[in-house]
Amino acid sequence: MNNNRDYTFEEIPDSSHNEQDFYAKFRERLDDVQKFPADYLFKFIYPSNEETMKRIKDVFAGTNAEYEYKASANRKYTSISIKLYIIDADTVINYYKEVAKIEGVIML
């Protein structure tokens, strides 16, 4: 059995149309699996540094968000879980859009 596989990756064009499609589909999925208002758990991974952590937390400033952190084994990355009471799917999407502006952050 040959385990050597040749993978070809193509970059998905980053256009506002694709972003609109992504968030429209995400909203549909949210509506299917989550009843609002409710607690919602946001999860992000970012390169471990104080500035990035601060920028993520700034997005949730003025809320009663609860934060949990976990560093990777080599401490190169940190995951942050943010629990927050959310009123609707649009609010979830708005938070994700704001965090998406922060370089290096991966949204889970």
Secondary structure, DSSP 8 states (H G I E B T S, - for coil): ---------------HHHHHHHHHHHHHHHHHH--SSEEEEEEEEEES-HHHHHHHHHHTTTS--EEEEEE-TTSSEEEEEEEEEES-HHHHHHHHHHHHTSTT-EE-
